[in-house]
């Protein structure tokens, strides 16, 4: 059973709650006061440290802007400027000619730091909203998966002894790949992979082609039903390059391949391509293409994990992430959510 997601929504809400306005201004004034006290301790005749090489009072608007935004950053600079003006008017300090430029630097520091903080917080907020949406979808998919699993187990118990299901066949080939010492090549498991497509996806003839790091398919390493080599077929090349499950309905320049299924892992790397050369005509519809795409993704992830465990190269370069929403995969997730 899938472990429940951590229930930290309340903690996240508390951590994202903005500080009250009085606290922001209190901390801003406290920073200015702390710098004034420090400056008076360092040099009583120049508490604003205007006669030094660097105006350390820039720290107050800088820190306020980074913590609370441009409003507090500019407010801290304004408080310092007013305190400096009042001290100069009262004759407590002597102001050098560069004082105006120093005050301008305070405002620029507070504004720049505040704008950076505001834009960063806006981006974090958008990412948090997107993460909350994904968390909700994951929870819905998890519940749908558990519902389907319980229903499937009950039907399997009532049906008695039957041929292995697709889930059992995938679990078996995952175990074999993981237990194979030092070798998880397509040549070793190619026949088993094609047999899965034959038994559960209506495939009569197919070839399995590895994909190099440049996204180019190589010669067939396994053959089913006497299918001809198809590494140069446009459908196979497109599936290897983009990670999309494509068929003759998508392109009219295909030669002998009806469907090309990329073995795509969760990191968007194509481990290989299955080129289907023959299948029943009535089976070439949207539901079958969805089944082929999902089966290719399951096998691609199994191959990637086995290669990672054996220390082999995981696969080709990553294809664009948009292929995760390719036709044939997204509708399956939507239907699972409908069941929930």
Rosetta blueprint (number, residue, H / E / L):
1 X L
2 X L
3 X L
4 X L
5 X L
6 X L
7 X L
8 X L
9 X H
10 X H
11 X H
12 X H
13 X H
14 X H
15 X H
16 X H
17 X L
18 X L
19 X L
20 X L
21 X H
22 X H
23 X H
24 X H
25 X H
26 X H
27 X H
28 X H
29 X H
30 X H
31 X H
32 X H
33 X H
34 X H
35 X H
36 X H
37 X H
38 X H
39 X H
40 X H
41 X H
42 X H
43 X L
44 X H
45 X H
46 X H
47 X L
48 X L
49 X L
50 X L
51 X L
52 X L
53 X L
54 X L
55 X L
56 X L
57 X L
58 X H
59 X H
60 X H
61 X H
62 X H
63 X H
64 X H
65 X H
66 X H
67 X H
68 X H
69 X L
70 X H
71 X H
72 X H
73 X H
74 X H
75 X H
76 X H
77 X H
78 X H
79 X H
80 X H
81 X H
82 X H
83 X H
84 X H
85 X H
86 X H
87 X H
88 X H
89 X H
90 X L
91 X L
92 X L
93 X L
94 X L
95 X L
96 X L
97 X L
98 X L
99 X H
100 X H
101 X H
102 X H
103 X H
104 X H
105 X H
106 X H
107 X H
108 X H
109 X H
110 X H
111 X H
112 X H
113 X H
114 X H
115 X H
116 X H
117 X H
118 X H
119 X H
120 X H
121 X H
122 X H
123 X H
124 X H
125 X H
126 X H
127 X H
128 X H
129 X H
130 X H
131 X H
132 X H
133 X H
134 X H
135 X H
136 X H
137 X H
138 X H
139 X H
140 X H
141 X H
142 X H
143 X H
144 X H
145 X H
146 X H
147 X H
148 X H
149 X H
150 X H
151 X H
152 X H
153 X H
154 X H
155 X H
156 X H
157 X H
158 X H
159 X H
160 X L
161 X L
162 X L
163 X L
164 X L
165 X L
166 X H
167 X H
168 X H
169 X H
170 X H
171 X H
172 X H
173 X H
174 X H
175 X H
176 X H
177 X H
178 X H
179 X H
180 X L
181 X L
182 X L
183 X L
184 X L
185 X L
186 X H
187 X H
188 X H
189 X H
190 X H
191 X H
192 X H
193 X H
194 X H
195 X H
196 X H
197 X H
198 X H
199 X H
200 X H
201 X L
202 X L
203 X E
204 X E
205 X E
206 X E
207 X E
208 X E
209 X E
210 X E
211 X E
212 X L
213 X L
214 X L
215 X L
216 X L
217 X E
218 X E
219 X E
220 X E
221 X E
222 X E
223 X E
224 X E
225 X L
226 X L
227 X L
228 X L
229 X L
230 X L
231 X L
232 X L
233 X L
234 X H
235 X H
236 X H
237 X H
238 X H
239 X H
240 X H
241 X H
242 X H
243 X L
244 X L
245 X L
246 X E
247 X E
248 X L
249 X L
250 X L
251 X L
252 X L
253 X L
254 X L
255 X L
256 X L
257 X L
258 X L
259 X E
260 X E
261 X E
262 X E
263 X E
264 X E
265 X L
266 X L
267 X L
268 X L
269 X E
270 X E
271 X E
272 X E
273 X E
274 X E
275 X E
276 X E
277 X E
278 X E
279 X E
280 X L
281 X H
282 X H
283 X H
284 X L
285 X L
286 X H
287 X H
288 X H
289 X H
290 X H
291 X H
292 X H
293 X H
294 X H
295 X H
296 X H
297 X H
298 X H
299 X H
300 X H
301 X H
302 X H
303 X H
304 X H
305 X H
306 X H
307 X H
308 X H
309 X H
310 X H
311 X L
312 X L
313 X L
314 X L
315 X L
316 X L
317 X L
318 X E
319 X L
320 X L
321 X H
322 X H
323 X H
324 X H
325 X H
326 X L
327 X L
328 X L
329 X L
330 X H
331 X H
332 X H
333 X H
334 X H
335 X H
336 X H
337 X H
338 X H
339 X H
340 X L
